[in-house]
Amino acid sequence: MKVAIQCDSPLLQRSLELFLEGHLSSRRHCDIIVRDKAIIDDEYPTLFISSDATADLVKPFSKAQLFEALHLSLQRAQGLNSPLIKEEAVEESVENRVGFEILEHHIEKLTREYQANILKAVRAFYEK
């Protein structure tokens, strides 16, 4: 997915650039344009971000919400059966699952270490 950003707000512009790193493109070569003004463009699909309830994505938002809104906008513009969108969504869900599994294993390891430290302290207390 190639995304172009056209925002009047420099803060929103920079935030989107950080969130979409690796997906940024020029307007000429993009699949979708992200804007902070409601401008209808017949040439490219547009994702409108604002605090307004009528926006495609309401501020504040997370990176996951941004990607979900981008995928939905592209699906509406290109049709529901786009293989590119489905493939990227599957890749992203696999990455999220792998990241969660790593976090889960790390938490389990920390929990075991914490339990061992507590048991060691209790044994030391009763052995006195």
PyMOL commands that set and color helices and strands:
alter all, ss='L'
color gray80, all
select helices_A, chain A and resi 10-19+27-29+63-78+83-127
alter helices_A, ss='H'
color red, helices_A
select strands_A, chain A and resi 3-6+32-35+46-50+57-58
alter strands_A, ss='S'
color yellow, strands_A
deselect
rebuild
show_as cartoon
